[in-house]
């Protein structure tokens, strides 16, 4: 019987791909290729799509910092198709509908190829929703086809850039790099953007606006919390909350449970194996935001198609169930309203139900994806115990065996997966609700990404200085 993974994996291998490096690149080479990927991504964000009108609303405006890209540019789709493709495969594997052995190198290669195929398929689907769904208003068929072609080609370039990073040419992944770039750009604009004058007569950036108000003699203490002439502008209060949330996330990144271990290769050696509280890192949030972004695109398609918007379910129109947006792309009703955060304390106070429901949805999804990701990514107790045993690690007082180590790790792992997933979702939701710079989700992801990059760079440096270190690392 032909396996699902094998069918799609073989098809995915036909797609043009980036070859793995024949020898391990040095750290300097990896940094160079990482920089090249980042520069190409940023350039794509400034190259405008040919044929689009100006001034159209952005259905993904509230999630743009996370899904990446820039409105109306070659990077319009951002990481959405890549994450959605991976999400579908992870759910299939987690639900047992697809046989996948993480420890089998052949299966890993097939999974990567199938992931690429699904990413490309969703690039085509999401590009079609964007080009033909009324995102850019009423356009002729030829113009829509031209926009669709640009989006597909640009989306495939982003897939290749991510694949280049994943195959060892760069550090980390393309997805992480693009999210970090988008968040950093957003934080810069909210803090130091000189654009203006805005509604209050000062620049957009909160820090620059503060100095302008002080030196002009028009300083008002209230403006530190809310800029009354335009309540959507960033404030010093939001900057303070951003630093506070950043401190909490950095602290939690360093919280871990110590599991007692000993070595079967070095007599008398014993120690602790740390399992981080935020064990599954920030991937569950990325998957949750990918779902939110796709709901936004579907909502836009339904709202701009009279045949779809006239469909009724449970005595309600389909467009009201999924959600409507106003002329600026802000959600007004339906599911879309409750998966889009208020983005400020004032908005949250005006609609506390929306803020509460958004937080609950994000926390539940984060917990769900934490469990799924642990099971299908080789981070489960059985896989971890096997890796430790291969490295000669055992429990004190027990022989070197997978079973007792797996039983011990499982007790801790189940707890940190659920609690860590809930904490990640809660922190992201709180940050989004109070309107921290770069969004709570973006800030949380960025901290995790920076930590990952830092650890990767340290590991690369250590292996270059001590090549034998790779054989000594337990995992």
N, C-alpha and C positions, 0 to 999 in steps of 0.2 A: 504493500500500500504506500503510495507516494505521500510524503508528509507535506503539510501546508507550508512549513518553513522552507523546505527544499524547493518547492515550486516557485515561490516568490523570491527566494534567495538566488536561484539560478537565473531568473528573469532580471533581477537587479544587477547581476554580474555582467550583463550585456551593456548596461549603461556606462558611458565613459566615466572613468574613475581616476583618482589620484593614486599613483603607485607608492607603496611604502618605501622609505629610504633603504638603500642596500646596506648601509652601515649607520649606526646610531649617530645622529648629528650632535655636534658639540653644543653647549649651552648658548654660545654666541650665535651660532647658526639658527638655533630655535628662536632666540629673541628676534633675530632678523626677519625670519618668516612670519613670526607673530606680528611684528610691526607692519610688514607688507600687507597681511590680511586685514589689519585694523585700518590702514590707510585706504585700501581699496573699498572697504565698507563705508568709510566716512565720505569718500569721493562719490560713491553711488548715492549717498543720502543727499548730495547737493546737485546731482544731475537730474533735471526735471524731465518727467515723461513727456514725450512728444504727443501733442494733440489734446491735452487736457485743458479745460477751462480753469480760470482762477476763481478763488473765493468760495469753493464748494465745501460743505461741512465734512468733517472727518468722523466717521462712525467709530473709530478706534482711538479717538483723542484722549480719553481717560486712561487708556491702556497702552498708549504709544510708547512710553518710556520703557515698558517691559517687553512688548513684542518687537521693539526695535524699529529701525527705519525712520523715514521722514515722509510726511504726507506729500503725495504727488511726485515722488522721486523714484529712481530705479530701485531703491531699497524700500518701497512702499509696503511689501509683504513682510519684511523683517524676518524674524525667526519663526513666525507662526506656522508655516507649512512643515518645517523641520520638526518642531516640537509636536505638532499634531500627528504626523506620521509615526514618530516614535511612540506617542501615547497610545495609538491604536494597537501597535504591536505589543506593547507592555500589557495592555488590558487583555489581549488575546492569550498571551502567555500566562498572565496571572489567573485568568479564569479557567485555565487548563484546556483551552480550545486549540492551542498550538504547542506541540512537543518541542521543548528547547532545553538543552543541557548546557548550562553556563560553563562547566568545566571542560567541555569538548571544544577544541580549537576549530574544528570544522563547522560546528554549530554556531560558534561565535562569528565566523566569517560569513556564514549564510545569513545570520541575524543582521549583521551590518549591511549586507547587500539588500536584504528585504527592507531594512529601515530606509535606505537610500531610495529604493523604488517607491515606497509609501510617501516619502518626503516629496518626491517629484510629482506623484499623483495628486497630492494635496496642494502642491504649488499650482498645478493646472486648475484644480477645482476652485481654490481661493482666488486665483487670478481671474477666473471666469466670473465668479461672484462680484469681484471688484469692477471688472470692465463692463459686464452686462447687467449688473444689479442696480444701476442708477447712482452709483457712488459719485460719479462725476457729472451727474445731471443727464439731460437728454442729448445723446450723441448719435451720429450716423453709424450704420453698421461697419463701414470701412474704418472709421476712427476707433470703434470699439475693438476691432480685430487688431489694429496696430498697437493699441494699448495692451491688449492681451498678450501679444507676441513679446513686447518689451518686458512685461511683468514675468512671463515664463522664463525668458532668457536670463533676466537679472536674478530671479529666484534660484535658477540652476547654478548660477555663479556662486551664490551664497551657500548652496549645498556643497559645492566643491571646496569652497574656503573652509567650511566646517569639517569636511572630510580630510582636508590637508592637515588641519590641526589635530584631529583625532588619530591620524595615522602616524603621528610622531614627528612631523615637520615643525610643529610649533609647541607652545606650552598651553596646556588646558584644552578647551574646546572653542570652536567658533561661536557657539551659542553663548557661552559665558562671556567671551570677549565682547560680543556685540551688546549684550545686556549691560556690561560694565561701562562701555563707551556711551550708551544712551543715558544711563543714570548720571554719569559724570557730567555730561553735557547739560542735563536738566538742572543739576545742582549749581553748575556755573551760571546758568541763565538766571536762576532764582536768587542767586547771591550777588553776582558781579555784573549782570547784564547792563550795559550803558544805554540800551534802547529807551527811547522816550522823547519827549515827556509823556507819561501815562496819564490816567484820569486824575491823579492827585497832583499833577504838575512835576513829578520827579521821575527818575529812571525806573526801569522795571526791577533791577536787582535791589534786594532789600538793604544790603549794606551800603551801596552807593546812594540809595534814596535817603538813608538815615543821615549820612554826612551832608547831603544836599540840603536836607531840612534843617539841620543844625546850623550850618554856615549861612543859610539864607534867613535865619531868624524866624522860620515858620515851623519849628519843631513842636509836635503835639504828642504827648506821652501815649495817647490813645492809639496813635498810628503804629506803635510797637506791637500791638495786638491785632488791630484791624485797620486797613487803609480804607476809610469810609467812602471815599469817592469811587473806589473800585475794589470791592471786597475779594476779588479773585487774585489780586496782586500778592506776592509773597511778603511776609512780615518777619520781623526780628523774633517774635514769639515762636513762629514755626521753625526758625533757625535753632533756637534754644532747644525746642522739643526734638529736633533732628539730632542734635548732639547727645541728648539724653537717651534717645532710642538707640543710637549708635553705641553708647557705653554699655547699655543692657545687652545688646547683641554680641558685642565683643566679649563681655563677661561670660555669657552662655556658651559661646564658642569654645571657651576654655574649661567648661564644666564637664567632668567625665566620671564614670564609675570605674573603680580599680578592681580588676579580676585577678586573684592570686594565681600565679603560674610558676613553674620550675622548668629547668632544662634537663633533658635526658642525655645531652651531649657533654655538658659541663657539670660535673658533680658538685653539689653544694650550692649551685646557683638557683636563686629564687627571686621573684619580683612580682610586679603587677602589670597586667595588660589593660591599658585604658580603653574604655568604650565611651565615646563622646555622647553627651546628652542629645546634641543635635546630630545624631548618628547618620541620618539619611540626607543631611545637608539641606539645600534649598530646592532640590529638584521637584518635590511635590508642589511647591508654589508655582514653579514654571508651568507645570502641567495644568494646574487649576486656571492660571491666567490664559493659557492657550484655549481652554474651553470657553472662558468669558469672551475672548476676542472673536472666536468663531460664532458665538451667539450674536455678537454685534454685527457681524457680516450678514448673517441670516436675517436678522431684523431689518437691516438696510435693504436687502433684496425683497423681502415681503412688503415693506412699506412703499417701495417704488414700483411694485407690480400689482396692478388692480385685480388681476385674476387670483393671485395668492392672498391678497389682503381681504378679499371677500369671503374666503373660506371661514366657516364657523365650527368651533368645537365647544361642547358644553355650553351652548348659547352665548358664546363669546367669539368675537372675530379673532382669527389667528394672529393678526398683527398686534392686537391688544394683549394676547397671551405672551407672545415673544417679547413685545415691547416696541414703543414708538420713540422717536427722537425729534427734537425741535430743529429749527433751521440751522442752529449752530452745532448740531450733533450731540446735544445733551439728552440723556434718557429722560423720558417723561412717564412711562408706565411699563407694566408687565415685568417679566423676568429680568429684562435688561436693566431696569431701574435698580433692582436689588442685587445685581452682581457688579454694579458700578459704584465705587465708594463716593461719599459726599465730598471728600477732599478738603474739608475745613471744619473747624470747631463750630462756626456759625451755622453751616449747612447741616451738620449733625444734630445740633440743638433744634433746628427747625423741623427736622424729620428724623427723630430718634429711631423709629421703626425701621427705616431704611438702613441706618447705620448698624443696628443690632442684627438684622437679617443678613446683611452682607458679611458681618463678622462670623456668624454661625455657619453660613455656607462655606466660607473660606477655611474655617477651622476643620469642618467635617471633611471637605475635599482633601485638605492637607493630610489629615490622619489616614484617609483611604488610600491616597497615592503613596504615603510612606510605607504602608503595609505591602502594597503591590510591588513597589520598587525594591524593597528588601528581598522579596521572594524571587524576583526574576533577574536581579542584577548580580547575583553571586555574593550578596552581603548577608545571607541568612546564616543561622547558627551552624548548620551542617557544613556549608562551604567554608566558613571561617575556621571551624574546628579542624577540618581537613588540611587547610593551609598551615595552621599552627603545628599540627602533628608532623607534617612534612618538614617543618623547620626544627623539629625536635623539642617542641614545647608540650608540656603536660601539666596536669593538676598536681599540686603537692600531695604526696602520699598515695598517688595512683600511678599505675603503669601507663606508658605512652599509648593511648588509645583514643580514637575519635569519639566514642560514645560518652564517656564521662565528661569530656571537655565540652562536647556539644550540649549536654544536659545543663552544665553550669552556665555556659554562655547564653543559652536560650532563655533562661530566667531573666537575665539582665536585658537581653536584646529585645524581647517582646515589650518590656516596659519602656525602654528609651525610644523605641520606634513609635509607639502610640503617644507617649508624653511629649517626645521631641517634635513629632508631627503636629500635635495640637499647639505647642508653644510657637512653632514657626508660623502657623496660620494665624494665631492670635496676635503675635507681634506685627506681622504684616498688615493685618486688619486694623489694628490700633493706629499704626503709622499712616495708613491710607485715610482713616477717618479724621485724624487731627491735621492732616495735610502737611506731613514732613516733606522736606525737600527731596526731590527724586522719587517720591511716593514711598510708603512704608514697604511695599513689596520690592521696589527697586533698591532701596537702601539695604534691606535684609539680604537680598540676592547678592548685592555688591560686596558686602562684608564677607559672605561665604566664598565668593569668587576670589577676592583678594587673598583670603586665607589659603585657598587652594593653590593659587599661583605662587604665593610665598613659599609654601611647603614644597611645591614642585621644583622651584628654583633651588631651594636648599638641597633637595634630594639630588638634583642634577649636578650641583657643585660638589657634593660629597662623593658621588660616584666617579666624577672626573678625577678627583684627588686620590680616592681609594677605590679602584675598580672592583676589588674583591668584596666591597660592601654589599653589592647587589645580591651575592649569594648568602649573605648573613641576615638579610632582612626577612622577618617572618612572613610578611605579606607584601 
